[in-house]
Amino acid sequence: MKMMIIGGGRLGQELMSSTPRAIVVEANQKRLELLREKFGEDRVVEGPWNRSHLDIEGVEAVVIATHEDDRNVEIAKATQEKGFRYIVVKVKDPARIPELREMGIEDVICPHQFAAKAIRASLVPRAKDLIEIPIFPDSPHIGKRIEDLCFGLDAIVVGVVRNGSILRAEGLIIERADHLLVVSIGGRSKELQKTIVRKESRLKPFDRISALIVDEDDLNNTLSESLYLARIIGIEVDIISTDLALLAKGEEMARASGVPYTIRNVDTVELDCIPASIVEEGRELGCLALSASQRYRERRTFRRWRLYRLLREMEGPVLICKRRHPYYSILNVLDDHPEGAQVTELAFKLGFLLRSKLRILRYCYLDPRGQERLVESLVRLYGVKCRDDPVEGNPTIEFVSELSSGDVDLIVFNWDSASITHDILGRAIMDGPSSILIMRSPRNVLMP
């Protein structure tokens, strides 16, 4: 998803730094020079803002963050008339929030209001937070009584969401896919989430990411995407290269991101040698991340590429990076293959961790109703927004159509699936805009 930020102040610059696919519209000449120096000419549009900016190709989300509330409201009206799905508006005066809400714009940010709440919570930690915490299949709390959960005197379970209904907590036994409604005092939301959810290591789709860095482009593509994913999941990145200068730059990026990392100087970055060299040194390969470089396209057909041989022989996951992060939208194909359900659940786990929406192309002859029930249960369990589309004809047509739309940031693909041919996958890898996570075998993937 491409984001347009109107206003290149501090908020706009922070969003530009954390969102590689964002562009910014700014009129101030001094600020324009700064923005171009930091983010490059192609990501900066000279203002002042006008309606023609809403016609910039590929933009789906608009963040309106100029220093004038009246101007922000005016731009919000024009943006809404244009039919954008995602609109976020910044205002200084909290009194303008109801006006925007009446227009139908729910995402309104008031920095002064946020600051006041944060200060109040710090000085008077009595404000209550109501959070909803899911119970995953491997949770140690399954089978326990609600009364047996002890979060201290400042948090309590007040209810349970089960099968679409809210139940009173008293006397209930915790079941798989329950969502606990917890009230806490003093802003303990993150701590409670970590206590209940993060103990479950199986929520992580893999233990580490091994980022293969061959040239400068890989730093901004493969490594940047790997660090984003690792930071969200809470895992380590192994930075691999033959070039010491690239490793030094990669280490600097990893330090700035706060992600745990290791540096590995190897003798070769040939795809045929990388997996074996890592395993020989006693390291877990985890997920291998690399770019879809033309250097892997030696021959005409995908099945003759070195990349194809790597995917065919590896047991662990491979991430083909396209600089699409953050992952706002994830696509998965669910078919009759025995491992399809496991890969689909992994897509839901990523959706939960990354706060992404899911699109499931469901293609089944044997048990379509069973697949439908599976998707319904995963939606309840992970609480992820999901569009479930049964495919009656050729799944390849739907897959290519979805890929060509540019709406998909990440494809989670089962390598052993027969519904999408490897030749089509090769085209998606080399020519498609979406990053692709290829699951070769679930044996090295943490599943329930």
C-alpha positions in Angstrom: 0.0 0.0 0.0 1.4 3.4 -1.0 0.9 6.3 1.5 0.8 10.0 0.8 1.6 12.3 3.7 0.5 15.9 3.3 2.8 18.0 5.5 6.5 17.3 6.0 6.8 18.5 9.6 8.1 16.3 12.5 5.1 13.9 12.3 5.4 13.6 8.5 9.2 13.0 8.7 8.8 10.3 11.3 6.2 8.5 9.1 8.5 8.8 6.1 11.3 7.2 8.0 9.3 4.2 9.2 7.3 3.8 6.0 9.6 3.2 3.0 6.8 3.4 0.4 5.4 6.7 1.6 5.6 10.0 -0.3 5.3 13.5 1.2 3.8 16.8 -0.1 5.4 19.9 1.3 5.5 23.6 0.2 8.1 25.1 2.5 11.4 25.4 0.5 13.7 24.8 3.5 11.8 21.8 4.6 11.7 20.5 1.0 15.5 20.6 0.8 15.7 18.6 4.1 13.1 16.1 2.9 14.9 15.5 -0.4 18.2 15.1 1.3 16.8 12.5 3.8 14.4 10.6 1.5 15.3 11.3 -2.1 13.7 13.2 -4.9 11.3 10.5 -5.9 9.6 10.4 -2.5 9.1 14.2 -2.2 6.3 16.2 -4.1 6.6 20.0 -4.1 3.4 21.7 -2.8 1.3 23.5 -1.9 -1.3 20.7 -1.8 -4.0 20.7 -4.5 -6.6 18.2 -5.6 -4.4 16.9 -8.4 -2.2 15.2 -5.8 -5.0 12.8 -5.1 -4.5 11.4 -8.6 -1.0 10.3 -8.0 -0.9 6.7 -9.1 -1.0 3.9 -6.5 -1.8 6.0 -3.5 -4.4 4.3 -1.2 -3.7 5.9 2.2 -3.6 9.6 3.0 -2.2 11.1 6.2 -3.1 14.8 6.5 -0.7 16.5 8.8 -0.2 20.2 8.0 0.1 22.8 10.8 -3.4 24.3 10.1 -6.5 22.6 11.4 -8.8 24.4 8.9 -6.6 23.3 6.0 -6.5 19.7 7.3 -10.3 19.5 7.5 -10.6 21.0 4.0 -8.1 18.4 2.6 -9.9 15.7 4.4 -13.2 16.5 2.7 -11.6 16.4 -0.7 -9.8 13.2 0.1 -13.1 11.6 1.3 -14.9 12.7 -1.8 -12.2 11.0 -3.9 -13.1 7.7 -2.2 -9.8 6.8 -0.4 -10.1 3.8 1.9 -7.6 5.0 4.5 -7.6 8.6 5.8 -5.9 9.8 8.9 -6.1 13.5 10.0 -4.0 15.4 12.5 -5.6 18.3 14.4 -4.3 20.6 17.1 -7.7 21.5 18.6 -9.6 18.5 20.1 -12.8 20.4 19.4 -12.4 19.6 15.7 -12.5 15.9 16.3 -16.4 15.6 16.4 -16.6 17.6 13.1 -14.3 15.0 11.4 -16.1 12.1 13.0 -19.5 13.4 11.7 -17.9 13.5 8.2 -17.2 9.7 8.7 -13.5 10.0 9.3 -12.7 7.8 12.4 -8.9 8.1 12.4 -8.2 11.5 13.9 -5.0 12.2 15.8 -4.7 15.1 18.3 -1.1 15.2 19.7 -2.0 17.5 22.6 -4.8 15.1 23.6 -2.5 12.1 23.4 0.2 13.9 25.5 -2.3 14.9 28.1 -3.5 11.3 28.5 0.1 10.0 28.7 0.9 12.5 31.4 -2.2 11.8 33.3 -1.5 8.0 33.2 2.0 8.6 34.5 1.0 10.9 37.3 -2.3 9.3 38.2 -2.1 5.7 37.2 -5.8 4.9 37.9 -7.1 5.0 34.3 -8.4 1.5 33.3 -7.5 -0.3 30.1 -9.8 -2.9 28.6 -7.8 -5.3 26.4 -8.7 -8.4 24.5 -6.1 -11.2 24.6 -6.5 -14.3 22.5 -5.8 -17.9 23.7 -3.7 -19.7 21.1 -3.6 -23.5 20.6 -0.3 -24.0 22.5 -1.3 -21.7 25.4 -0.4 -23.0 28.9 -3.6 -21.5 30.2 -5.9 -23.9 28.3 -7.9 -26.0 30.7 -7.3 -23.6 33.7 -10.1 -21.9 35.6 -10.3 -18.1 35.1 -9.9 -17.8 38.9 -6.5 -19.5 38.6 -5.0 -16.7 36.5 -3.1 -14.3 38.7 -2.2 -10.9 37.3 -1.8 -9.1 40.6 -4.2 -6.7 42.3 -4.3 -4.2 39.4 -5.7 -6.5 36.6 -8.7 -8.8 36.4 -10.5 -10.9 33.7 -14.0 -9.6 33.4 -15.3 -11.7 30.6 -14.5 -14.2 27.8 -15.4 -13.9 24.1 -16.3 -17.4 22.9 -17.9 -18.3 19.5 -19.0 -14.7 19.0 -20.6 -14.3 22.5 -19.4 -12.6 25.6 -19.6 -14.8 28.7 -19.1 -13.9 32.4 -15.7 -15.0 33.6 -16.7 -16.6 36.8 -16.4 -20.4 36.8 -15.3 -20.6 33.2 -12.6 -23.1 32.0 -10.3 -21.5 29.4 -10.6 -23.0 26.0 -8.6 -22.7 22.7 -9.7 -19.6 20.7 -11.1 -17.9 23.7 -10.4 -14.1 23.9 -10.0 -12.9 27.5 -11.3 -9.4 28.3 -8.9 -8.0 30.9 -9.3 -4.7 32.8 -6.0 -3.3 34.1 -5.1 -0.2 36.1 -2.1 1.9 35.3 -1.6 1.0 31.7 -0.4 -2.6 32.0 -1.7 -3.6 28.5 1.6 -4.4 26.9 2.9 -6.2 30.0 -0.2 -8.4 30.1 -0.1 -9.1 26.4 3.5 -10.3 26.9 2.6 -12.4 29.9 -0.2 -14.2 28.2 0.7 -14.3 24.6 4.5 -13.9 24.2 5.2 -17.0 26.3 3.9 -19.0 23.4 7.0 -19.4 21.2 4.9 -21.2 18.6 3.3 -18.0 17.7 6.5 -17.1 15.9 6.6 -18.5 12.4 10.4 -19.0 12.5 13.3 -18.5 15.0 15.5 -16.2 12.9 15.9 -14.6 9.6 19.2 -15.0 7.6 19.5 -12.0 5.3 21.7 -12.5 2.2 23.4 -9.2 1.3 25.1 -9.2 -2.1 25.2 -5.5 -3.0 24.1 -2.0 -1.8 20.5 -2.5 -3.1 20.1 -5.5 -0.8 20.7 -3.3 2.3 17.7 -1.1 1.4 15.6 -4.1 0.2 16.5 -7.5 1.8 18.0 -6.2 5.1 15.4 -3.4 5.6 12.5 -5.9 5.1 14.2 -8.5 7.3 14.7 -6.1 10.1 11.1 -4.9 9.9 9.8 -8.5 10.1 12.2 -9.5 12.9 11.4 -6.5 15.0 7.6 -7.3 14.9 8.0 -11.0 15.5 10.8 -10.6 18.1 13.6 -12.7 16.6 17.2 -12.3 15.5 18.6 -11.4 12.1 21.7 -13.1 10.7 23.4 -10.7 8.2 25.3 -12.7 5.6 27.7 -11.2 3.0 31.2 -11.6 1.4 31.7 -7.9 1.6 33.0 -6.4 4.9 31.9 -2.9 3.9 28.4 -4.1 3.3 28.5 -6.0 6.7 29.5 -2.8 8.4 26.6 -0.9 6.9 24.3 -3.7 7.8 25.4 -3.8 11.4 24.8 0.0 11.6 21.2 -0.5 10.3 20.6 -3.4 12.7 21.8 -1.4 15.7 19.6 1.5 14.7 16.6 -0.8 14.5 17.1 -2.4 17.9 16.8 -5.9 16.5 19.2 -8.6 17.8 21.7 -9.5 15.1 24.8 -11.5 14.1 27.3 -10.7 11.4 28.6 -13.5 9.1 31.4 -13.0 6.6 31.2 -15.9 4.2 33.4 -17.0 1.3 30.6 -17.1 -1.3 27.0 -15.9 -1.7 26.2 -18.5 -4.4 22.7 -19.9 -3.6 23.9 -23.5 -3.9 26.4 -23.0 -1.0 24.6 -20.7 1.4 22.3 -23.2 3.2 25.0 -25.8 3.7 27.6 -23.3 4.9 25.2 -22.1 7.6 24.2 -25.5 8.8 27.9 -26.7 8.8 28.7 -24.0 11.3 26.0 -25.2 13.6 23.6 -22.3 13.0 19.9 -22.6 12.5 19.0 -21.4 9.0 15.6 -20.2 10.0 14.0 -18.1 7.2 16.4 -17.3 4.3 15.7 -13.8 3.0 17.0 -12.6 -0.4 16.0 -10.2 -3.2 14.5 -11.2 -6.5 17.6 -10.2 -8.4 18.1 -10.6 -12.2 21.4 -12.4 -11.4 19.3 -15.5 -10.5 17.6 -15.5 -13.8 20.3 -17.3 -15.8 18.0 -19.3 -18.1 14.6 -18.8 -19.7 12.5 -21.2 -17.6 12.1 -20.9 -13.8 12.8 -24.6 -13.3 16.4 -24.0 -14.6 17.2 -21.1 -12.2 19.5 -21.6 -9.3 16.8 -20.0 -7.2 14.4 -22.7 -8.2 16.9 -25.4 -7.1 17.3 -23.7 -3.8 13.5 -23.6 -3.2 13.1 -27.2 -4.2 15.9 -28.5 -1.9 15.4 -26.3 1.2 13.1 -27.4 4.0 12.8 -24.1 5.7 11.0 -20.9 4.6 12.4 -18.4 2.0 11.4 -14.8 1.9 11.7 -13.1 -1.5 12.0 -9.4 -0.6 10.5 -6.6 -2.7 10.7 -3.7 -0.3 6.9 -3.9 0.3 7.0 -3.5 4.1 5.0 -2.7 6.2 2.8 -5.6 5.2 -0.7 -4.1 5.2 -2.2 -7.0 3.1 -1.3 -10.7 3.0 -2.5 -13.2 0.4 -2.7 -17.0 0.8 -4.0 -19.8 -1.4 -5.7 -22.6 0.6 -6.3 -25.8 -1.5 -6.6 -29.5 -1.0 -2.9 -30.1 -0.2 -2.5 -31.8 3.2 -0.2 -29.0 4.5 -2.3 -26.2 3.1 -4.1 -25.7 6.4 -0.8 -25.3 8.3 0.5 -22.7 5.9 -2.8 -20.8 6.0 -2.6 -20.8 9.8 0.9 -19.4 9.5 -0.5 -16.6 7.3 -3.0 -15.8 10.1 -0.3 -15.7 12.7 1.6 -13.2 10.6 -1.6 -11.2 10.2 -2.0 -11.1 13.9 1.6 -10.2 14.6 1.8 -7.6 11.8 -1.7 -6.3 12.2 -2.3 -7.0 8.5 -5.5 -7.9 6.7 -5.8 -11.3 5.0 -7.1 -12.4 1.6 -7.7 -16.2 1.4 -8.2 -17.7 -2.1 -9.9 -21.0 -1.2 -9.7 -23.6 -3.9 -11.1 -27.1 -2.9 -12.8 -30.1 -4.5 -12.6 -32.5 -1.5 -14.1 -30.7 1.5 -15.1 -27.1 0.8 -17.2 -26.8 3.9 -14.3 -28.1 6.0 -12.1 -25.4 4.6 -14.7 -22.8 5.3 -15.0 -23.9 8.9 -11.2 -23.8 9.2 -11.0 -20.2 8.0 -13.9 -19.2 10.3 -12.1 -20.7 13.3 -8.9 -19.0 12.4 -10.6 -15.6 12.1 -12.1 -16.1 15.6 -8.8 -17.3 17.0 -6.5 -14.6 15.7 -9.0 -11.7 15.3 -7.6 -10.8 11.9 -9.7 -9.1 9.2 -10.0 -11.7 6.5 -11.6 -11.8 3.1 -12.4 -15.4 2.3 -13.0 -16.0 -1.4 -13.9 -19.5 -2.7 -12.5 -20.0 -6.2 -14.8 -22.0 -8.5 -12.7 -21.8 -11.7 -9.0 -21.6 -12.3 -7.2 -20.4 -9.2 -4.2 -19.2 -11.3 -6.4 -16.5 -12.8 -7.5 -15.2 -9.4 -3.9 -15.4 -8.1 -2.5 -13.4 -11.0 -5.3 -10.9 -10.9 -4.7 -10.3 -7.2 -1.0 -10.1 -7.7 -1.3 -7.6 -10.7 -3.6 -5.3 -8.6 -0.6 -4.2 -6.5 -2.8 -4.4 -3.4 -0.9 -7.4 -1.9 2.2 -6.7 0.2 3.1 -10.3 1.1 2.1 -13.6 -0.4 2.4 -16.7 1.9 2.7 -19.6 -0.5 2.8 -23.4 0.1 5.6 -24.6 -2.2 4.0 -28.1 -2.5 0.6 -26.7 -3.6 -0.5 -27.9 -7.0 -3.1 -25.2 -7.6 -0.5 -22.6 -8.7 2.2 -23.9 -10.9 5.9 -23.2 -10.2 6.2 -21.4 -13.5 3.5 -18.9 -12.4 5.3 -18.6 -9.1 8.5 -17.8 -11.0 6.8 -15.0 -12.8 5.4 -13.7 -9.4 8.9 -13.8 -7.9 10.7 -12.0 -10.7 8.0 -9.7 -12.1 5.4 -9.3 -9.4 5.4 -6.3 -7.0 4.7 -8.4 -3.8 7.1 -9.9 -1.4 6.7 -13.7 -1.2 7.2 -16.0 1.8 7.6 -19.6 0.4 7.0 -22.4 2.8 8.7 -25.6 1.6 8.0 -27.9 4.6 6.4 -27.3 8.0 9.1 -29.4 9.8 11.2 -26.3 10.4 8.3 -24.1 11.1 6.8 -23.7 14.5 3.2 -24.9 14.3 0.7 -25.9 16.9 
